Each structure stands twice: as structure tokens, then as C-alpha cells.
């Protein structure tokens, strides 16, 4: 074998070797890319499944609440109405002043219970959420809580009209209620600040903040049912969820839904 032939063989061998290495690198990169895409697809499917599961749980919960609301209205409400009619009849028939006064007091209590029952029934059956805008729903919650004078709630927004479906309104309202209840129960706060803002980039941003005692989020986030419920509700509507809290400086919850 001549020198020239040896050189040619070495060149061919090196060429094939380089092609083999390049091919192996390309194959490995393609394999890694396909594996990455496959894992991403699995992650997306798992996320979709998780949201569907959460949505199903919420639907079951809402159906149960609606059933309870209808039962309160149709069964207990009707019975209280009948008792109210009976007491009114006794009030007009009785001629003893002391007894009449007692019956009148009982009648007032029953009528007040009926009003509370109707209000509760309306809330449970979600008619209130269907019929009103989110601004009105939050403002009503603020007014109702401020009436107890335990904590001052401030509501601020830059929204004139926010057209949201039932699910979005329901999630925003329930999260607001959950935050308020947690702050009143645990934070010993004097003020709660609620802001609902919209911008060119976001459909809405809901910020809930109290000036209470705060807590260690690394411990509470894994164990707090209320906080878990709020986070799950945010995931159902695809909103970003952020919770920050510092001991003795209060807690801030922020949810954002991008356009």
C-alpha cells in the first residue's frame, strides 16, 4: 500500500469518524429535545387534569350549596312563614296585654329569622353572584364586614365595568371573603385594604392586604386550608397567585389575570 493510498484511507476514516460523531451529537440533541417536549406535554396534561379536578370539586361544592340553599328556602323557610302567620293570628286574637307583647316579640324574632334565612338562601344558590357585578359584590362584602366595626376595610378600584362570567366572579368573591375572614380571625388587624385594578396588560389585578401580625409563610402555606383553597381557586381561573407576609408587618395577597 502506497503512501498516497494510506493518506486517502486516513482522510476517509477521519471523515467517517467526524460524520459519526456529528450524527451522534445531532441524535442525542434531538432525543433530548423530544424528551423535553414529551415531559412538557406531560406537565401540561397534568396541569389541565389538575384544573379540571379542581373545577369539578368546586362544581360539586356549588351544587351542594345550591341544594342546601333550596332546602332552606323551600322547607325551613316555609315552616317559619307558617309559624309567623300563626303568631300573628294569636296576636290579634289574644286579649291579655302581657301575652300579646310576648307573642309580638316572638313574631319579630321569626320575621328577622326569615329575612336572614332568605339572605342566606340567596347567597348559597348563587343568584346574588349571577345578578351583580364583581364591584358590587365586593363592596357589599366590605359594607357587611365594616358594620361589625371589628376592622376597617377600604376598597379601591380603577374599574368602571368589568364583564366577568360567573366562575370568575365567584372565585374573586370567595377569595376576598376567605382573606377577610382569615385576617379578622388570626391577624388582629385594624385595617384591610382591597384593590381591584385593570391595565392594558392585565384583565384585572386583585390585591388584598392587612396590617396585622403576619405569619411565617414557609410553615403556613403547607398546612393552611384557607390559603390552599384560595390558591386552588386562583388556579381554576388561570390567575397568577402570590402571597407575602412578614411577622408584625401584615400580609399581602396578589392575584393577576393577564389578557
C-alpha positions as CSV (number, residue, x, y, z in Angstrom):
1,X,0.0,0.0,0.0
2,X,1.4,3.3,-1.1
3,X,1.7,6.5,0.9
4,X,-1.0,8.2,-1.1
5,X,-3.4,5.4,-0.5
6,X,-2.7,5.4,3.2
7,X,-3.4,9.1,3.4
8,X,-6.6,8.7,1.5
9,X,-7.7,5.9,3.9
10,X,-6.9,8.1,6.9
11,X,-8.8,11.0,5.4
12,X,-11.8,8.8,4.7
13,X,-11.6,7.3,8.2
14,X,-11.4,10.7,9.8
15,X,-14.3,11.9,7.7
16,X,-16.5,9.0,8.6
17,X,-15.5,9.4,12.2
18,X,-16.4,13.1,12.2
19,X,-19.7,12.3,10.5
20,X,-20.4,9.6,13.0
21,X,-19.6,12.0,15.9
22,X,-21.7,14.8,14.4
23,X,-24.6,12.3,13.7
24,X,-24.4,11.0,17.3
25,X,-24.4,14.6,18.7
26,X,-27.4,15.5,16.5
27,X,-29.2,12.3,17.5
28,X,-28.6,13.0,21.2
29,X,-29.7,16.6,20.9
30,X,-32.9,15.5,19.0
31,X,-33.5,12.8,21.6
32,X,-33.1,15.3,24.5
33,X,-35.4,17.8,22.7
34,X,-38.0,15.1,22.1
35,X,-37.7,14.1,25.8
36,X,-38.0,17.7,26.9
37,X,-41.1,18.2,24.7
38,X,-42.6,14.9,26.0
39,X,-42.0,16.0,29.6
40,X,-43.5,19.4,28.9
41,X,-46.5,17.7,27.3
42,X,-47.0,15.5,30.3
43,X,-46.7,18.6,32.6
44,X,-49.3,20.4,30.6
45,X,-51.6,17.4,30.7
46,X,-51.1,17.1,34.4
47,X,-51.9,20.8,34.9
48,X,-55.0,20.5,32.8
49,X,-56.1,17.5,34.7
50,X,-55.4,19.3,38.0
51,X,-57.5,22.3,36.9
52,X,-60.3,20.0,35.7
53,X,-60.2,18.2,39.0
54,X,-60.3,21.4,41.0
55,X,-63.1,22.7,38.8
56,X,-65.1,19.5,39.4
57,X,-64.6,19.9,43.1
58,X,-65.8,23.4,43.0
59,X,-68.8,22.4,40.9
60,X,-69.7,19.7,43.4
61,X,-69.3,22.1,46.2
62,X,-71.5,24.7,44.5
63,X,-74.2,22.1,43.6
64,X,-74.2,21.0,47.3
65,X,-74.5,24.6,48.5
66,X,-77.3,25.3,46.0
67,X,-79.2,22.2,47.2
68,X,-78.8,23.4,50.8
69,X,-80.0,26.9,49.8
70,X,-83.1,25.5,48.1
71,X,-83.8,23.2,51.1
72,X,-83.5,26.2,53.4
73,X,-85.8,28.3,51.3
74,X,-88.4,25.6,50.4
75,X,-88.5,23.6,53.6
76,X,-87.4,25.6,56.7
77,X,-88.4,28.9,55.2
78,X,-92.0,27.7,54.5
79,X,-92.3,26.4,58.1
80,X,-91.1,29.6,59.6
81,X,-93.5,31.5,57.4
82,X,-96.4,29.3,58.7
83,X,-95.3,29.9,62.3
84,X,-95.2,33.6,61.7
85,X,-98.8,33.5,60.4
86,X,-99.9,31.6,63.4
87,X,-98.2,34.0,65.8
88,X,-99.8,37.0,64.0
89,X,-103.2,35.3,64.4
90,X,-102.6,34.7,68.1
91,X,-101.6,38.3,68.5
92,X,-104.8,39.6,67.1
93,X,-107.0,37.0,69.0
94,X,-105.4,37.3,72.4
95,X,-106.7,39.9,74.8
96,X,-104.2,39.7,77.6
97,X,-101.6,42.6,77.1
98,X,-98.6,40.7,78.6
99,X,-99.2,37.6,76.4
100,X,-99.8,39.8,73.3
101,X,-96.5,41.6,74.0
102,X,-94.7,38.2,74.2
103,X,-96.3,37.0,71.0
104,X,-95.3,40.2,69.3
105,X,-91.7,39.7,70.4
106,X,-91.7,36.1,69.1
107,X,-93.2,37.3,65.8
108,X,-90.5,39.9,65.4
109,X,-87.8,37.3,66.0
110,X,-89.4,34.9,63.5
111,X,-89.6,37.6,60.9
112,X,-86.0,38.6,61.4
113,X,-85.0,34.9,61.1
114,X,-86.9,34.7,57.8
115,X,-85.1,37.7,56.4
116,X,-81.7,36.2,57.4
117,X,-82.8,32.8,56.0
118,X,-83.8,34.4,52.7
119,X,-80.5,36.2,52.5
120,X,-78.5,33.1,53.3
121,X,-80.6,31.0,50.8
122,X,-79.9,33.6,48.1
123,X,-76.2,33.6,48.8
124,X,-76.0,29.8,48.7
125,X,-77.9,29.4,45.4
126,X,-75.6,31.9,43.8
127,X,-78.4,34.2,42.5
128,X,-76.6,37.1,44.1
129,X,-73.4,36.4,42.1
130,X,-75.2,35.9,38.8
131,X,-77.2,39.1,39.0
132,X,-74.5,41.5,40.2
133,X,-71.1,42.8,39.0
134,X,-68.0,42.0,40.9
135,X,-67.5,45.6,42.1
136,X,-71.0,45.4,43.8
137,X,-70.3,42.0,45.3
138,X,-67.0,43.1,46.9
139,X,-68.5,46.4,48.1
140,X,-71.4,44.5,49.7
141,X,-68.9,42.3,51.5
142,X,-66.9,45.3,52.6
143,X,-70.1,47.1,53.9
144,X,-71.3,44.0,55.8
145,X,-67.9,43.5,57.5
146,X,-67.5,47.2,58.4
147,X,-70.9,47.1,60.0
148,X,-69.4,44.8,62.8
149,X,-66.7,47.5,63.5
150,X,-64.1,45.0,64.2
151,X,-61.8,46.1,61.5
152,X,-61.9,48.9,58.9
153,X,-62.0,47.7,55.3
154,X,-61.0,50.0,52.4
155,X,-62.0,49.2,48.8
156,X,-60.3,51.0,45.9
157,X,-60.5,50.3,42.2
158,X,-60.0,51.9,38.8
159,X,-62.7,49.8,37.1
160,X,-65.8,51.3,35.6
161,X,-67.2,48.0,34.3
162,X,-65.6,44.5,34.4
163,X,-67.5,41.9,32.4
164,X,-66.8,38.6,34.1
165,X,-68.5,35.3,34.0
166,X,-70.0,33.5,37.0
167,X,-66.9,31.4,37.7
168,X,-64.5,34.3,37.7
169,X,-66.9,36.4,39.9
170,X,-67.4,33.5,42.3
171,X,-63.7,32.8,42.6
172,X,-62.8,36.5,43.2
173,X,-65.6,36.9,45.8
174,X,-64.8,33.7,47.7
175,X,-61.1,34.6,47.8
176,X,-61.9,38.0,49.1
177,X,-64.2,36.6,51.7
178,X,-61.6,34.0,52.8
179,X,-58.9,36.6,53.1
180,X,-61.1,38.9,55.2
181,X,-62.1,36.1,57.5
182,X,-58.5,34.9,57.9
183,X,-57.4,38.5,58.7
184,X,-60.2,39.0,61.2
185,X,-59.6,35.6,62.9
186,X,-55.8,35.5,63.0
187,X,-54.1,38.8,62.1
188,X,-55.6,41.1,64.8
189,X,-55.5,43.8,62.1
190,X,-57.0,47.3,62.3
191,X,-57.3,47.8,58.5
192,X,-57.8,45.7,55.4
193,X,-57.1,47.2,52.0
194,X,-58.7,45.8,48.8
195,X,-57.7,47.0,45.4
196,X,-59.1,45.8,42.1
197,X,-57.2,47.3,39.1
198,X,-57.1,46.8,35.4
199,X,-54.5,47.8,32.8
200,X,-53.5,47.2,29.2
201,X,-51.6,44.1,30.1
202,X,-53.9,42.6,32.7
203,X,-57.6,41.9,32.7
204,X,-57.6,42.5,36.5
205,X,-55.3,42.5,39.5
206,X,-56.8,41.9,42.9
207,X,-54.6,42.9,45.9
208,X,-55.7,42.1,49.4
209,X,-53.6,43.5,52.3
210,X,-53.9,43.7,56.1
211,X,-51.8,45.5,58.7
212,X,-52.0,42.6,61.1
213,X,-49.4,40.4,62.9
214,X,-48.4,38.4,59.8
215,X,-47.0,34.9,59.8
216,X,-44.3,32.5,58.6
217,X,-45.4,31.6,55.0
218,X,-43.0,28.7,54.8
219,X,-44.9,26.9,57.6
220,X,-48.4,28.0,57.0
221,X,-48.7,27.6,53.2
222,X,-48.3,23.8,53.5
223,X,-50.8,23.5,56.3
224,X,-53.4,26.3,56.0
225,X,-56.6,25.0,54.5
226,X,-57.9,28.6,53.8
227,X,-54.7,29.6,52.0
228,X,-54.8,26.3,50.0
229,X,-58.4,27.0,49.0
230,X,-57.5,30.5,47.8
231,X,-54.6,29.2,45.8
232,X,-56.7,26.4,44.2
233,X,-59.4,28.9,43.3
234,X,-56.8,31.1,41.6
235,X,-55.5,28.1,39.6
236,X,-59.0,27.2,38.4
237,X,-59.3,30.6,36.6
238,X,-55.7,30.6,35.4
239,X,-54.7,33.6,37.6
240,X,-51.2,34.2,39.0
241,X,-51.1,33.9,42.8
242,X,-48.7,35.5,45.2
243,X,-48.7,35.7,49.0
244,X,-46.3,37.6,51.1
245,X,-46.3,38.0,54.9
246,X,-43.9,39.4,57.4
247,X,-44.3,39.0,61.2
248,X,-45.7,42.1,62.7
249,X,-46.0,43.8,59.3
250,X,-49.1,42.2,57.8
251,X,-50.0,40.0,54.9
252,X,-50.5,40.8,51.2
253,X,-52.2,38.6,48.6
254,X,-52.0,39.4,44.9
255,X,-53.8,37.7,42.1
256,X,-53.4,38.7,38.4
257,X,-55.1,37.6,35.3
258,X,-53.3,38.6,32.2
259,X,-55.0,39.4,28.9
